[in-house]
């Protein structure tokens, strides 16, 4: 996975060494817990393991994964994450994003996700890309639609609860 740049952002691979403190904060942010779920990451060591066993493992296995999104004007100002994953319960890679609340409503998520989609379709040659969101996550639904993904179906939440996830898709013609 190569580093991507937009006018305002640097989108780079996550590093267990450099990004564990940020991930610990993001994974325990109330909006993450509400819309994505508790990953049980409560220490820096657990955050390092989360990065190594998730995004870093996926980079090696698939050539993509979740990435750190930083502000180019203020190097090392970590805003959020954006990237691609291959979930066991989906038949195509999916795009996802999460930003700390203080960096919301500034267009960063759209800018990062749009660049990630360009990379996925262009350089990775992915024809179909999915995204999932909770039914009550209206901001993510609006962003996915702005990116060109369309609601496709509801699926059971993989955590086994009675909740459902909305699946959005960007499909090749």
N, C-alpha and C positions, 0 to 999 in steps of 0.2 A: 504494500500500500504506500503510495507516494504522498508527499506533502502537497496539499492543494492550497491555492491562494485566490482570494477574491479581492475586491477593492479594499475592504475593511478587515478581512479575516485571514488567519492562517489556520488550516485544518491539517493536523498532523497526528501521527500514531501516538497512542497513549503509552506512557512509560510508568512502570510500577515504581520506579525510583523518584521521578519528578512529579507525578500526578496523584499520588496516593492521598495526600491531604485534601486536595480538591475533590477527588472522588468520594472520600469519606463525608465531606460536607454535602455534596450533591445527592448521594444515596440516602442521606438522612434528612433532606429538605422536605418539609410538609407536602409540597406539591408532588415530589417524586413518590413519596409514600402513598399519597392518595391515588394518583393516576397510574403508577407503574407497579408499586408494591414494595414491601419491606424485603430487602435482600439479606438481612441479618448481619450487615457489615457495621461493626461498632468500634473498631480499632484501626489504626494505621496498618498494622500487619494484615488484617483481614482485607483492607482496601487494596493493598499490594497484591494479595492472593487473587482478589476479584479481577484485577486488571490482567494479571498473568494467565489465569485460567479462562478468562473470557475473551476480551479483545485481542490480546497478544497471541493466544492459541489460535484464534480464528484467522489472524493475519497469516500465520504459517500454514494453516490448513487450506484456506480458501482464497487468500490474497486480499481480503477485505475484513473490516471490522469497525467497531466504533472508534472515533477519533476525538482528540481534544480540539476545541475551537477556541482560538485566542484572538485578541484584538491586535491587529498589525501596528496600530499607532502607539500602543503601549505594550511592547513585547513582554510576554510572560503573564499578561492579564488574562487569566483563564475565565471564559464565559460560560461554557457548557460543553456538551458532547453531541456529535452527530455522526452517523455512519450507517453501515449495512451489517446485517446479521443473517444467518441461516438458522431458522428455528425448526425444531423437530416437528412442530405442528403445522408448518406452512410448506407449500410445495415450491416456493420461489423465495429468493432473498427479500428481506424487508428493510425499509429505511426507518430510522428512528432518530429522535433528537430530544434533548433535555437541557435546559439552561437554568442557572440560578435566577431566582425572582428579580434580583436587582438588574439583571441584564435582559429582562423580558420587554416586550412591546417596543423594541428598537429595530426590528427587522433582521436580527442576527440569525434566528432560527430559519427563516425563509432563505436568506442569503447562503447559509451553510448547506441547507438541504438541497437547494437548487444546484449548487456546485457539485454536491455528492451525486445527485441524479445524472448530471452531465458526465461525470467520471464513470459512473456505473454503466450507463448506456454506451458511451463512447469508447473508453479505454478497456473496460471490463467486458463489453459486449453483452451485457445483460438485457434481455428483451422484455422480461416481465419483472416488475418490482411491486412488492406489496408493502402495506403498512397496517399496523393495528393500533386501535385506540379504544379506550373505555367509552362506553355510551355517553357518559356525563362529561367527557373532556371536549367541550365545544371548541376551545381554542385550537387544539390539535386537529380536529376535524376541518375547521376553516382553513388552516394552513395546508393540510393535505390537498384540499380541493384547489387552493390557489396554486399549488405545485403541479396540478393536472391529474392527480389521482382521483378516482371515482369510487364511491361506496359500492361494494360488491355483495357482501353478505355478512351475517352474524355467525360467530362460532362460539362454542363454549370456552370459557376462560381456562387456560391450561393448568391453573392451580387447583382445579377440581371444584371450585366454588360454583354457586348458581349464577354468578355474573357472566356476562357475555362480552366478547370483544367485537368491535366493528372492523371488518377487513376492507381496506381500500386498495385499489390496484391501478397500476399504470401498465397497460398491456400493449405489446407491439401489434400493429395492424395485420 
